[in-house]
Structures are given as C-alpha cells and as structure tokens.
C-alpha cells in the first residue's frame, strides 16, 4: 500500500486512532512523571487536550485537509491543559497553518507541516528544555523532512518519523539527568509517540470504526440529552440565588481495566451513591467501557477527582449555571420591556482590573476572593484548567485589564495561551503555588498602571517560600531521599526533601527545614486530610527554635495535599 496524497478524511482517521491509543495508555504516560505524586498528570492532560481536538474534528471533519486540520487545531487550542497539552496544541496549530488552503498534501508537504508544528511549539515555550516532548517532536519532524526528499510515500515518511520518535524518546534520560535518576523516559514524549503510532497504523489501513466509536461514545445519548434538557428547562423559573449547586458538570470516564495500576474497580451503584452526596440532578449512564455523567455540583473539581479513580476522563464540560441563569433572566426581562428609541442605554463602567486565580479547595478559594479576586477557576494540583476555562473567565469579566494568577507551574502556559487569544489586555503573573499567588495579590494596587502591577506582583513571588506535603504513588529515589509507595513526601518548592510513613513527622521536618532566622510569618493551609490538632502540633514544634515567628492556620480544603506551607 502506498499513499502519495493525504486528504482531510484520511488525516481525520489518523487523528482518531492516535487519540484512542493515547486514551488507552493514559496511565502509562501518567506513570512516567518524574515526581511520584498522586497528581502526576501528563497523560491525563494530553488525553483531555487531544479529546477536545477530536470532539471539534468530529463536528467539522472535511474531505479538505485544511478544514480538518483547522478543526483539530481549534479544539486542541481551546482544550489545552498543562504544559504538555499546550505544547501538543501548538504542534498541530503550526501543522494547520502549514496546510492552510490545501485540499490535500503530498509527502513533502506533510513533513513540512510536522516541522512547522515543531517551530510553533518551540516559539510558545519561553525556555525550551531538551529531553522533553519538544525534542521528540523536533527530531521526528527533521527525520520526516529528510525522508520526504527521497520518497513520495506518506506511509514511508510516517514510518521513519515514528521510528525516530522512538529512538529520541529512549535518549531522553541522557539529555535530562532527572529522568535518568528516576529511570523513566519523558512522559510527554511517550504520549506523542502513542499519537504517532496511531497515525502510522491508520495510514497502513487499520480499521477505525470501533475505535472512532469509542472516541465519541453514543451510549444512552438520547435518553441522557432528554433528561438534561428537562432539568435545565425546569430551572428557568427559579431564582438565581436559589441555585445550591452552581456548576453543570458533564464528562465521561473510560473505565480502567483491572490491570491498570492505582485504579479502583468500578461499581455503578457505589459510584452513583457517592456522587449523589456531591450535588444534585445526577445522571449516570454506563456500559462495559464508558460511563457518562451529568451532575450539578458546587465543587466540580472534587467530582472529577473522585471519578478519575476509576479511569481516564474525557469530554469535560463545566458551565456556571448561576451566570447562565442570570443571563437568561435578563434576556427574558428585556423581551417584555419596550426600549424607547430616543433613550440611551447605560453601559456599565468597566472595572480597571479583573483578577482571575486558580485554586483547588473552597477554603483557599474563599481567601482569594476576600483578597479581591473576581473569578476563581477550579483547578490546580489535581486538575489543570484548560485554555477555554481561562477564556470563559476572561469573557465573563468587564475589565480594562485582566490579571491571571495560575498558581501552578503546569498551568502557566495555558493561561498565557488564553492571554494571546483574548480581546482585552491580559497579564499572566507566573505564580507557581498558592503562597506565591497570595504574595502577588498583596502587592496588587488598583490605582497604578498594569506595567507597575506586573512588576510588583512578579517581584513579590520571590519573597515567599512554598512547601507541600502529599503522598507517594510509587517507590523511587530522588537524590538522597528514598521513597516508598504510600509514604508522605515533603517538597520545598519543587525539590523532595523528606519522606516517611508518618504525616506529622514528615511535615515537621519539611517546615523546620524551610524556616530560618529571617522568617517572620508562617501560614499553614490545611487540606482535606489534615486536622487542626496536627497544625497546632506543627505550630508548637516551631515555638522553641523560632519563638518570634508568627504562625497562621487557614482551612484550605485542598485535595491530596494535607499541608501547604507559606514561609515569608
């Protein structure tokens, strides 16, 4: 079999099969994350990103490659989550631009498009690091270009591309010492390799019907849509303030096979019973492989975190029902009111600033709001928000200038991508933790120019130290710290400094190592799995060596991280 031309239909088949291979191997990719923390989520982020692209492509698939590639790129762009997801979206954004206007492409044009995607991805990353998905994509694309010089068969070019991606992936531990230390290859590069494997298998003619059906399951769709519609219609007549659970949350779970690590066996009855305690209007429809969920929840992140215990998440949609309901009421009210042609309609004044911050945990979200944040985007360590999540937050604010606090290193790129798409000026402060975000907020002033705020808020980040305690999901060794699965691990910034079976002992060791004679204020944010008694024990441990340090205890409510420490 030889393919000398690639049109929109064949390209779509390549994408669908690549998406399914990535989806089937999410846990494999997640397991390659360097840090053995429970939110190692490269595979999850790449899968959610690519699923968003597939969803858009399914709606707009075309015989013309320009239109199919553009649909994929748009879906990836808006659905991009985490650094790996943003890089993936840029790879296909550049690809789409390269094939723009073409009905089909030949082998050389296909290779050039892969190279254009790499160029786009490198430009999007402020400080590209070799030994990552970027290197795998770059060397694979360079091989594609070389192969296309001697062959007009796209299958042959893709074979060489895939083989080079494999070779480069195996070399990533030699490029990044931390990968070699832990004994893994780059997780993002592995995710891209699964996608490229799907591309190659599709070009070779592998059947796609079953795989595509799994990408966009139809189980119980008419029944589910009908029930959802009835629920939403029934709520039009209620008051906005009467909405107890404010976020309409829909998603699918590809139920994990029993051989996959760290996944629980799925029971629809138990699953439904637990979700019923987290909201209302619950609908669950399942078959042997896929569970479709609709729920109105006040904390959608907690719902998604629970569901992720049973498999990989797909086709997420979260909508703010209070905002929707208020808009519906305004629209209904305007229909019944005559508007004199001579009367000028007042336009609400723009806020000078709109502040957006990312947080997981209602306590932390409350603190952020009390400090002037207008929109708290659900997410953080356990579920990275997408570019689209940021775009919705930006579009919901009437402000002359928007400032975003990502509060996580893996969210900064998605926020920056949203800032480039927004129609209003947006500044992203590169906060990598909640303590950094709070420090930046303290430096914010509403009466100064954006450039002054950006400079002051960015400078404030360096004035705070962050510590976090979570638990290990696998055995490993980081530097001199020996870690066993189930141990608690203490991280100062991004470095694991201690580990052990006792939560309080681990937290105490971490905190005492962070505090010095220059420290003045220590804030302890209690997560879901920590108690005030434990926090007071930490406070007591500080009192003798550091009697002048002021300790504040806040109920953060963050999942997976019993303690977050801020040291100033």
C-alpha positions in Angstrom: 0.0 0.0 0.0 1.2 3.5 -0.9 -0.2 6.9 0.0 1.1 9.8 -2.1 -1.6 12.2 -1.0 -3.2 12.9 2.3 -6.7 14.5 2.4 -8.9 15.6 5.2 -10.7 12.2 5.6 -7.5 10.1 5.9 -6.0 12.7 8.2 -9.0 12.5 10.5 -8.7 8.8 10.6 -5.1 9.2 11.7 -6.2 11.5 14.5 -9.0 9.3 15.7 -6.7 6.3 16.0 -4.0 8.3 17.6 -6.5 9.6 20.1 -7.6 6.1 21.0 -4.1 4.8 21.5 -3.3 7.8 23.8 -6.5 7.2 25.7 -5.8 3.5 26.2 -2.4 4.4 27.6 -3.1 7.4 29.8 -2.0 5.5 33.0 1.3 4.5 31.3 2.1 8.1 30.5 1.0 9.4 33.9 3.2 6.8 35.5 6.3 8.3 33.8 6.0 11.6 35.6 9.3 12.2 37.5 7.7 13.1 40.8 5.9 10.2 42.5 2.9 12.4 43.5 -0.7 11.5 43.1 -1.3 14.3 40.6 1.3 13.3 38.0 -0.9 14.1 35.1 1.0 14.5 31.8 -1.0 11.6 30.3 -4.3 13.0 31.6 -3.6 16.5 30.4 -2.5 15.3 26.9 -5.6 13.0 26.7 -8.0 15.7 27.7 -6.4 18.1 25.3 -6.5 15.6 22.4 -10.0 14.6 23.2 -11.1 18.2 22.9 -9.4 18.3 19.4 -11.2 15.1 18.4 -14.5 16.5 19.5 -14.1 19.6 17.4 -12.8 17.5 14.4 -15.8 15.1 14.7 -18.2 18.1 14.2 -16.2 19.6 11.4 -14.5 16.8 9.6 -14.0 17.6 5.9 -12.5 16.0 2.8 -10.2 19.0 2.6 -7.2 18.7 4.9 -7.1 22.4 5.5 -10.5 22.3 7.2 -9.9 19.0 9.1 -6.6 20.3 10.4 -8.1 23.6 11.4 -10.9 22.0 13.3 -8.4 19.8 15.2 -6.1 22.8 15.9 -9.0 24.8 17.3 -10.2 22.0 19.6 -6.7 21.4 20.8 -6.1 25.1 21.4 -9.2 25.7 23.5 -8.9 22.3 25.3 -5.2 22.6 26.1 -4.4 21.6 29.7 -1.0 21.7 31.4 2.3 22.3 29.7 2.2 19.1 27.7 -1.3 19.9 26.4 -0.3 23.4 25.4 2.8 22.1 23.5 0.6 19.4 21.9 -1.9 22.1 20.7 0.9 24.2 19.3 2.3 21.2 17.3 -0.9 20.9 15.5 -1.6 24.6 15.3 1.6 25.0 13.3 0.7 21.9 11.3 -2.7 23.5 10.5 -1.2 26.8 9.4 1.2 24.9 7.1 -1.6 23.1 5.2 -3.9 26.1 5.2 -5.8 26.4 1.9 -4.9 22.9 0.6 -7.3 20.2 -0.3 -4.6 17.5 0.2 -0.9 17.4 0.7 1.9 15.2 -0.6 4.7 13.6 1.4 7.0 16.6 1.4 4.2 19.0 2.4 3.1 16.6 5.2 6.7 16.5 6.5 7.0 20.3 6.2 3.7 20.6 8.2 5.2 18.5 11.0 8.2 20.7 11.1 6.1 23.8 11.1 4.3 22.4 14.2 7.6 22.0 15.9 8.6 25.6 15.1 5.3 26.8 16.6 5.7 24.7 19.8 9.3 26.0 20.4 8.1 29.6 19.9 5.4 29.0 22.5 7.8 27.8 25.2 9.8 30.6 26.8 12.7 28.4 27.9 12.6 25.2 25.8 14.2 22.2 27.6 15.7 19.4 25.6 14.9 15.9 26.6 11.2 16.5 26.6 8.3 16.2 24.1 9.8 19.1 22.2 13.0 17.1 21.4 11.0 14.1 20.4 8.8 16.1 18.1 11.7 18.1 16.6 13.9 15.1 15.8 11.0 13.2 14.4 9.9 16.1 12.2 13.5 16.6 11.0 13.6 12.9 10.0 10.2 13.3 8.2 11.7 16.2 6.1 14.7 14.1 5.2 12.6 11.0 4.4 10.3 13.1 2.1 13.3 14.1 0.0 13.7 10.5 -1.2 10.2 9.1 -1.0 6.8 10.4 -2.1 5.0 7.7 0.0 3.5 9.3 3.1 3.4 5.8 4.8 7.1 5.5 4.4 7.7 9.1 5.7 5.5 8.3 8.8 7.3 5.1 9.4 10.6 7.0 9.6 9.0 9.7 11.7 7.7 7.2 14.2 11.0 5.3 14.3 12.9 8.5 15.0 10.4 9.4 17.7 11.1 6.1 19.4 14.8 6.5 19.2 14.7 10.0 20.6 12.4 9.0 23.4 14.8 6.4 24.5 17.6 9.0 24.6 15.7 11.5 26.7 17.2 10.2 30.0 20.6 11.0 28.6 19.5 14.6 28.0 17.7 15.2 31.3 19.6 13.8 34.3 16.4 13.7 36.5 14.9 11.2 34.0 17.9 9.0 34.3 18.0 9.3 38.1 14.4 8.1 38.3 14.7 5.6 35.5 12.0 6.8 33.1 11.7 8.3 29.7 10.0 11.7 29.1 6.2 11.3 29.7 5.2 13.9 27.2 7.4 12.3 24.5 5.8 9.0 25.3 2.3 10.5 24.9 3.3 11.9 21.5 4.7 8.5 20.5 1.3 6.9 21.1 -0.3 9.5 18.8 2.2 8.9 16.1 1.8 5.2 16.4 -1.9 5.7 15.7 -1.1 7.9 12.7 1.0 5.1 11.3 -1.5 2.4 11.9 -4.2 4.4 10.3 -2.1 5.0 7.2 -1.5 1.3 7.0 -5.2 0.7 6.8 -6.1 -0.4 10.3 -9.9 -0.5 10.8 -11.2 2.6 12.6 -14.9 2.1 13.1 -14.7 0.6 16.5 -12.0 3.0 17.7 -13.8 6.0 16.5 -17.0 4.9 18.2 -15.1 4.6 21.4 -13.7 8.1 20.9 -17.2 9.6 20.8 -19.4 7.1 22.6 -23.1 7.1 22.0 -24.3 5.2 25.0 -27.7 6.3 26.2 -27.2 9.7 24.4 -30.8 10.4 23.5 -32.1 9.5 27.0 -29.3 11.5 28.6 -29.8 14.6 26.5 -33.6 14.5 27.0 -33.2 14.3 30.8 -30.6 17.0 30.9 -32.9 19.3 28.8 -35.8 18.7 31.1 -33.8 19.5 34.1 -32.4 22.7 32.6 -35.9 23.9 31.5 -37.3 23.3 34.9 -34.7 25.6 36.4 -35.5 28.6 34.3 -38.3 29.6 36.7 -36.2 29.5 39.9 -34.2 32.4 41.3 -30.5 32.6 40.7 -29.8 32.8 44.4 -31.7 29.6 45.0 -29.2 27.5 42.9 -27.4 25.4 45.6 -25.0 23.6 43.2 -23.7 26.2 40.7 -21.8 24.2 38.1 -23.3 21.9 35.5 -20.7 19.3 35.1 -20.6 16.7 32.3 -17.9 14.2 31.5 -17.1 10.6 30.5 -15.0 8.0 32.2 -13.2 5.3 30.2 -13.3 2.7 32.9 -9.8 1.4 33.6 -9.0 -2.3 33.1 -8.3 -4.2 36.2 -4.6 -4.5 35.3 -4.0 -0.7 35.3 -2.2 0.5 38.5 -3.7 2.7 41.1 -7.3 2.4 39.7 -10.3 1.2 41.6 -12.8 -1.4 40.4 -15.9 0.4 39.0 -19.3 -0.3 40.6 -22.1 1.8 39.1 -24.2 1.6 42.3 -21.4 2.8 44.6 -20.3 5.4 42.0 -23.8 6.8 41.7 -24.3 6.7 45.5 -21.1 8.7 46.2 -21.7 11.3 43.5 -25.2 11.8 44.9 -23.7 13.3 48.0 -21.7 15.8 45.9 -24.6 17.6 44.1 -28.0 17.1 42.5 -29.6 16.4 39.1 -27.3 13.4 38.9 -27.5 11.2 35.8 -25.2 8.2 35.2 -25.3 6.0 32.1 -22.7 3.3 31.6 -21.7 0.3 29.6 -18.7 -2.1 29.9 -16.2 0.6 29.0 -17.6 4.1 29.3 -19.5 5.9 32.0 -21.3 9.2 31.1 -22.0 11.6 33.9 -24.1 14.7 34.4 -24.3 16.4 37.8 -24.9 19.8 39.2 -22.1 20.3 41.8 -20.7 23.2 43.8 -17.1 21.8 43.6 -16.7 20.1 40.1 -13.0 19.6 40.8 -13.8 17.2 43.6 -16.3 15.3 41.4 -13.6 14.9 38.7 -11.0 13.9 41.2 -13.3 11.1 42.6 -14.3 9.9 39.1 -10.6 9.7 38.0 -10.0 6.9 40.5 -11.9 4.6 38.1 -10.3 5.6 34.7 -9.4 8.4 32.4 -11.6 11.4 31.9 -13.0 12.6 28.5 -15.2 15.3 27.0 -15.4 17.5 30.1 -17.8 20.4 30.1 -18.3 22.6 33.1 -20.7 25.6 33.0 -21.5 28.2 35.6 -25.3 27.9 36.0 -25.7 31.0 38.2 -24.2 33.1 35.4 -26.2 31.4 32.7 -29.4 31.7 34.8 -28.9 35.4 35.4 -28.3 36.0 31.7 -31.5 34.1 30.8 -33.5 36.2 33.3 -32.1 39.4 31.8 -32.9 38.2 28.3 -36.5 37.3 29.4 -36.9 40.6 31.1 -35.7 42.6 28.1 -38.2 40.8 25.9 -41.1 42.2 27.9 -39.7 45.8 28.2 -40.1 48.4 25.5 -37.0 50.3 24.8 -37.6 53.9 23.7 -35.6 54.7 20.6 -34.5 58.0 22.0 -33.3 56.8 25.3 -29.6 56.0 25.5 -28.9 52.6 27.2 -26.4 53.0 30.0 -23.3 50.8 29.7 -21.8 49.5 32.9 -18.5 51.0 33.7 -15.5 48.8 33.1 -13.5 47.7 36.1 -9.9 48.9 35.8 -8.8 45.4 36.6 -10.2 41.9 36.6 -8.4 39.4 38.7 -8.5 35.6 37.9 -6.8 33.0 40.1 -6.7 29.2 40.1 -7.3 27.2 43.2 -8.4 23.8 44.5 -10.2 23.8 47.8 -13.0 26.0 48.9 -11.1 27.5 51.8 -8.3 28.7 49.5 -10.9 30.0 47.0 -12.6 32.0 49.8 -9.3 33.5 50.8 -8.6 34.5 47.2 -12.0 36.1 46.9 -11.5 38.0 50.1 -8.3 39.5 48.7 -10.1 40.9 45.6 -10.1 38.0 43.1 -13.1 38.3 40.9 -13.1 34.8 39.4 -11.6 31.6 41.0 -11.1 28.9 38.3 -11.5 25.5 39.8 -8.2 23.5 39.4 -4.6 23.4 40.4 -2.6 20.5 41.5 -5.3 17.9 40.8 -7.0 19.2 37.6 -5.3 21.7 35.4 -7.8 24.1 33.8 -7.9 24.5 30.0 -7.3 27.4 27.8 -11.0 27.6 27.3 -11.6 27.7 31.0 -9.5 30.8 31.1 -11.2 32.3 28.1 -14.6 31.9 29.7 -13.3 33.6 32.9 -11.9 36.5 30.8 -15.0 36.9 28.8 -17.1 36.9 31.9 -15.3 40.0 33.3 -15.9 43.5 32.2 -12.5 45.0 32.8 -10.0 47.1 31.1 -7.1 44.8 32.0 -7.1 41.2 33.2 -4.5 39.7 35.6 -4.3 35.9 35.9 -2.6 34.1 38.8 -2.1 30.4 37.6 -0.7 29.3 41.0 0.9 26.2 39.4 3.8 25.8 37.1 1.9 23.4 34.9 -0.9 25.9 34.3 1.1 29.0 33.3 1.3 28.1 29.6 -2.5 27.6 29.3 -3.0 30.9 30.9 -0.5 32.6 28.6 -2.2 30.9 25.6 -5.5 32.4 26.7 -3.9 35.8 27.1 -2.9 35.7 23.4 -6.4 34.8 22.3 -8.2 37.4 24.5 -9.6 40.6 23.0 -8.6 42.6 26.1 -5.2 43.0 27.5 -4.2 40.1 29.8 -1.2 39.8 32.0 -0.1 36.4 33.4 1.8 36.6 36.7 3.9 33.3 36.7 2.9 32.2 40.2 3.7 28.5 40.8 1.9 28.0 44.1 -0.9 29.3 46.2 1.6 31.1 48.6 3.1 32.9 45.6 -0.4 33.9 44.3 -1.3 35.3 47.7 2.0 37.2 47.9 1.4 38.6 44.5 -2.1 39.7 45.5 -0.8 41.6 48.5 1.4 43.7 46.1 -1.5 44.4 43.7 -2.8 48.0 43.6 -5.9 49.1 41.7 -4.7 52.7 41.2 -1.5 52.0 39.2 -0.7 51.2 35.6 -0.7 47.5 34.6 3.1 47.5 34.0 3.7 48.7 37.5 1.4 45.9 38.9 3.0 43.2 36.8 6.5 44.3 38.0 5.5 44.5 41.7 3.5 41.3 41.7 6.2 39.3 39.9 8.8 40.7 42.3 6.7 39.6 45.3 6.8 36.0 44.2 10.4 35.8 45.2 9.6 36.9 48.7 7.8 33.7 49.7 8.9 30.1 50.1 6.4 27.2 49.4 6.3 23.8 51.0 3.8 21.0 50.3 3.1 17.6 51.8 1.5 14.8 49.8 1.9 11.0 49.5 3.9 8.9 47.1 2.3 6.7 44.4 5.3 4.6 43.7 8.7 3.5 45.0 11.6 5.7 43.8 14.6 7.7 44.9 15.1 11.4 44.5 18.6 12.4 45.3 19.4 11.0 48.7 15.7 10.6 49.7 14.5 7.0 49.5 10.7 6.9 48.9 8.3 4.0 49.2 4.8 3.9 47.8 2.3 5.3 50.4 4.9 7.4 52.2 4.3 11.0 52.8 6.7 13.3 51.0 7.7 16.9 51.8 8.6 19.2 48.9 10.3 22.6 49.3 9.4 24.4 46.1 10.0 21.6 43.5 12.5 19.6 45.5 11.6 16.5 47.5 13.5 16.9 50.8 11.9 14.3 53.1 9.7 11.2 53.1 8.3 8.8 55.6 5.2 6.9 56.8 4.2 9.5 59.4 2.4 12.6 58.2 3.2 14.9 61.1 6.9 13.8 61.2 7.2 14.5 57.5 5.5 17.9 57.7 7.6 18.9 60.8 10.9 18.0 59.1 9.9 19.9 56.0 8.7 23.0 57.8 11.7 23.2 60.2 14.0 23.0 57.1 12.2 25.9 55.4 12.2 28.3 58.4 15.3 30.4 59.3 16.1 33.4 61.4 14.9 35.8 58.7 11.4 34.2 58.6 8.6 36.3 60.0 5.2 34.7 59.1 4.3 31.1 58.5 0.9 30.2 57.1 -0.3 26.6 57.3 -3.1 25.7 54.8 -5.0 22.6 56.0 -6.0 20.2 53.3 -8.9 17.7 53.3 -6.8 15.1 55.0 -5.3 17.2 57.8 -6.6 18.3 61.2 -6.3 21.4 63.3 -4.7 19.4 66.0 -1.9 18.4 63.6 -1.5 22.1 62.6 -1.2 23.1 66.2 1.4 20.4 66.8 3.4 22.0 63.9 3.0 25.4 65.5 4.3 24.0 68.8 7.3 22.5 67.0 8.3 25.9 65.7 7.8 27.7 69.0 11.1 26.7 70.6 13.6 27.2 67.8 11.8 30.2 66.3 9.8 31.9 69.2 9.4 35.2 67.2 7.8 33.6 64.2 4.1 34.3 63.7 2.0 31.3 62.7 -1.3 31.4 61.0 -3.6 28.4 60.3 -6.0 28.5 57.5 -8.6 25.9 56.4 -7.6 25.5 52.7 -9.6 22.3 51.9 -7.2 21.4 49.1 -7.3 17.7 48.0 -4.3 15.3 48.0 -2.1 17.8 49.8 -2.7 17.7 53.6 -0.4 20.7 54.2 0.7 23.7 52.1 3.2 26.0 53.8 3.9 29.6 53.1 7.1 31.0 54.7 7.8 34.7 54.5 
